Amino acid sequence: MIVQILRLKDGSDVICNMESVAPGIIELQLPMMFQLVNQNLVLQHWLPLAVMKGNSVMISVDEVICIMEPNEDFKELGIRS
């Protein structure tokens, strides 16, 4: 898996470990939404981890507008294995 930033069709930005698992399907592990508020980075869970079994989700690539590679500083902030 590789750490990537995804912009989704609903407008949310997510940083996660991402892997293609089938044609048109990607797995997002440990997805965190983020936004900048008054020059501060705010991270929050994208999924309701408290009620889920595991920490990953499969989504269609049709839900993704673009995929970006984060810089090293942001990569360290966003993903904790």
Contact map, one row per residue, 1 for C-alpha under 8 A:
111000000000000011100000000000000000000000000000000000000000000000000000000000000
111100000000000011100000000000000000000000000000000000000000000000000000000000000
111110000000001111000000000000000000000000000000000000000000000000001100001000100
011111000000001111000000000000000000000000000000000000000000000000111100000000000
001111100000111100000000000000000000000000000000000000000000000000111100000000000
000111110000111000000000000000000000000000000000000000000000000111110000000000000
000011111011110000000000000000000000000000000000000000000000000111100000000000000
000001111111110000000000000000000000000000000000000000000000001111000000000000000
000000111111000000000000000000000000000000000000000000000000001110000000000000000
000000011111000000000000000000000000000000000000000000000000000000000000000000000
000000111111100000000000000000000000000000000000000000000000000000000000000000000
000000111111110000000000000000001100000000000000000000000000000000000000000000000
000011110011111000000000000000001110000000000000000000000000000000000000000000000
000011110001111100000000000000111100000000000100000000000000000000000000000000000
001111000000111110000000000000111100000000000000000000000000000000000000000001100
001110000000011111000000000111110000000000000000000000000000000000000000000001100
111100000000001111100000000111100000000000000000000000000000000000000000000000100
111100000000000111110000011110000000000000000000000000000000000000000000000000000
110000000000000011111000011100000000000000000000000000000000000000000000000000000
000000000000000001111111111000000000000000000000000000000000000000000000000000000
000000000000000000111110111000000000000000000000000000000000000000000000000000000
000000000000000000011111110000000000000000000000000000000000000000000000000000000
000000000000000000011111100000000000000000000000000000000000000000000000000000000
000000000000000000010111110000000000000000000000000000000001110000000000000000000
000000000000000000011111111000000000000000000000000000000111100000000000000000000
000000000000000001111101111100000000000000000000000000000111100000000000000000000
000000000000000001111000111110000000000000000000000000011110000000000000000000000
000000000000000111100000011111100000000000000000000000011110000000000000000000000
000000000000000111000000001111100000000000000000000000111000000000000000000000000
000000000000000110000000000111110000000000000000000000110000000000000000000000110
000000000000011110000000000111111000000000001110000000010000000000000000000000000
000000000000011100000000000001111100000000111110000000000000000000000000000001100
000000000001111000000000000000111110000000111100000000000000000000000000000000000
000000000001111000000000000000011111000011110000000000000000000000000000000000000
000000000000100000000000000000001111100011100000000000000000000000000000000000000
000000000000000000000000000000000111111111000000000000000000000000000000000000000
000000000000000000000000000000000011111111000000000000000000000000000000000000000
000000000000000000000000000000000001111100000000000000000000000000000000000000000
000000000000000000000000000000000001111110000000000000000000000000000000000000000
000000000000000000000000000000000001111111000000000000000000000000000000000000000
000000000000000000000000000000000111101111100000000000000000000000000000000000000
000000000000000000000000000000000111100111110000000000000000000000000000000000000
000000000000000000000000000000011110000011111000000000000000000000000000000001000
000000000000000000000000000000011100000001111100000000000000000000000000000000000
000000000000000000000000000000111000000000111111100000000000000000000000000000000
000000000000010000000000000000111000000000011111000000000000000000000000000000000
000000000000000000000000000000110000000000001111100000000000000000000000000000000
000000000000000000000000000000000000000000001111111100000000000000000000000000000
000000000000000000000000000000000000000000001011111111100000000000000000000000000
000000000000000000000000000000000000000000000001111100000000000000000000000000000
000000000000000000000000000000000000000000000001111110000000000000000000000000000
000000000000000000000000000000000000000000000001111111100000000000000000000000000
000000000000000000000000000000000000000000000000101111100000000000000000000000000
000000000000000000000000000000000000000000000000100111110000000000000000000000000
000000000000000000000000000011000000000000000000100111111000000000000000000000000
000000000000000000000000001111100000000000000000000001111100000000000000000000000
000000000000000000000000001110000000000000000000000000111110000000000000000000000
000000000000000000000000111100000000000000000000000000011111000000000000000000000
000000000000000000000000111100000000000000000000000000001111101000000000000000000
000000000000000000000001110000000000000000000000000000000111111100000000000000000
000000000000000000000001110000000000000000000000000000000011111100000000000000000
000000000000000000000001000000000000000000000000000000000001111110000000000000000
000000011000000000000000000000000000000000000000000000000011111110000000000000000
000001111000000000000000000000000000000000000000000000000001111111100000000000000
000001111000000000000000000000000000000000000000000000000000011111100000000000000
000001110000000000000000000000000000000000000000000000000000000111110000000000000
000111100000000000000000000000000000000000000000000000000000000111111000000000000
000111000000000000000000000000000000000000000000000000000000000001111100000000000
001110000000000000000000000000000000000000000000000000000000000000111110000000000
001110000000000000000000000000000000000000000000000000000000000000011111011000000
000000000000000000000000000000000000000000000000000000000000000000001111111000000
000000000000000000000000000000000000000000000000000000000000000000000111111100000
000000000000000000000000000000000000000000000000000000000000000000000011111110000
000000000000000000000000000000000000000000000000000000000000000000000111111111000
001000000000000000000000000000000000000000000000000000000000000000000111111111100
000000000000000000000000000000000000000000000000000000000000000000000001111111110
000000000000000000000000000000000000000000000000000000000000000000000000111111110
000000000000001100000000000000010000000000100000000000000000000000000000011111110
001000000000001110000000000001010000000000000000000000000000000000000000001111111
000000000000000000000000000001000000000000000000000000000000000000000000000111111
000000000000000000000000000000000000000000000000000000000000000000000000000000111
